[in-house]
Amino acid sequence: MREPGASVKSPAAWQISQYCYPWPRLPVLPGLLRSLPPLKLPRMAKSTTQKLRDICLAFPETAEKEAWGDATWRVRDKIFAMEKRGDGRSSVWCKAPEGSQAMLIEADPDRFFVPPYVGSKGWVGMRLDRSPDWDEVARLIRRSYSLIAPKRLAALLD
């Protein structure tokens, strides 16, 4: 009979515990860690989301909000830029001036596309998975902000 509250171990668990526990302690030489040079880690490149965040949050009264599983950036609760990863490729969707959507897609169909749901309203998608020109991305987002933001806020960009 086992005593109340005593743990029950299988024979295999008992054998393992006899050989593995307690863990052997490794000797630590005094001052060893102090004598080592500081660890230098490689600088990680900013993620796509962080780069978009840096661009979008620089505009007046902009807020970031997650919607549909991706980051969106809004001015007074109106979306002016969305990061999307639904098809496995990173992209940003932005409002484009009238006629600009067709012109961009015709000029470079590998980079620009008509995004679903909002493409019919003049939005354009830009793929970010093939080392994009971040100045061009910033210009596209800035134009989108100026189209969505109230005139008073859009005038602050000039």
N, C-alpha and C positions, 0 to 999 in steps of 0.2 A: 504494500500500500504506500501510496505517496502521501506526503504531508500536505495539508491544505495550504495553498498559496505557493507551493513549490512549482518551478517551471518544468515542463516536460520537454526533453530533448531527444531527438531521434539518435540512434547510435552513430550515424554519419556526422550529425551536427556536433555530437560530443567529441568525436575523434578530431574533427577540424578545429574545434575550440581548444583542444589540448596542444595543438602544434602552432596555431596562429596567434593566440592571445596570451599574454599581452603583447602588443606590437613591440618589436625591438626598438630601442631608442638609439638614434644615430648620435655619435659624439659631435658636439659643437665646440669648436675651438674658440676660446675667448678672443673677441675682437675680429674674428674672421669676416663677419658681415661689414664691419666698419672699414676694413682694408680693401674691400672690393670696389672697383669704380662704379659710379652710378650707371644704372641700366639705361641705355639709349634705345628707345623704340622708334621705328620709322614713323614719320608723320603720315597719317592716313589722309587721303584725299577726302574732301567734303562729299557727302552723299548728294545725290541728285535732289532729294527732298530738301536738304539743308541749303543747297544753292538756290533753289526756287524760293525757299523761305526768306533767305537774305534779300532777294530781289523784291519779293512781294511786300514784305513787312516794312520796307523803306518808304512806301507810299503813305500819305496821311490817312488816318482813321481806318487802317487795314487790320483785319482780324483773321486768324487762321481757325478753321473749324473742320473737323473730320465729317465727311458725308460719303455714304456709299462705300465705305472702307478705304477712302483715299483723302488726302489733304485738299482742302479748298481754301481759297483766300477771298475775302469779302470786304466790301466797303459798304457800311451801313446795311449789312445783312444781304447785300446783292453780290452774287459770285462774279468775279472777274477773271479768275484763273483756277484751274483744277489740275492736279497731278493725277494721272491714271496709269494703272498697271494691270488692268483686267485681262489683256491679251498676252501677258507675259513680257511685254515691251513697255519701257517707260516712256511716257509722253506728257505733254502739257496741253490743255485745251484752253483757248482764249477767244473772246469776242473779237471779231475782225470787222473793219469798216466795209460798207456795201461794195461788192465787186472785188474786194481784196482776197476773199477766200478762193475764188476760182483762179485768180491770177497766181497766188502762191502755189496752189496744187498743180497747176499746169506747168509752172516753172520748175518745180522739184517734187514730183510725186513720191519719191522715195522718202522724203523727209516730212512733207505736209500731207494731211488727209482730212476728209470730212468726218468729224466725230459723230457717232450715233447719238440720237436723242436731241442734241443741240445744234447739229450741223445745219439743219434746215432753218435755223434762226441766225445764221451767219457766223457761227463759231468755226474755228479752224484748229486742228490738232497738229502738234509738232512733235515728231519722235525725238527722244533724247538719248536713245541707247547707242548711238554711234558718234561719240565725242562731238556734241553740238557746239556751235559758236555761241557762247554765253552772252555776248553782247547783243546778238540777234534775238536770243530768247528774251533778254531784258527789254529790248525795243518792242517786241510783240506783246509782252505783258503790260508795258507802259501804255501802249495804244489801247489795249483792252480796258485798262483801268480808266483811261480818259473817256472811253465810251460809256462805261457803267457808272462811274462816280458822278455825284451831283456837280453841276457846273462850277460852283464855288470851290470845291475840292480839286476838280480837274484843272482849274486855273492856277492852282498852287504849283503845278508841275512846270509851268512855263518860265 
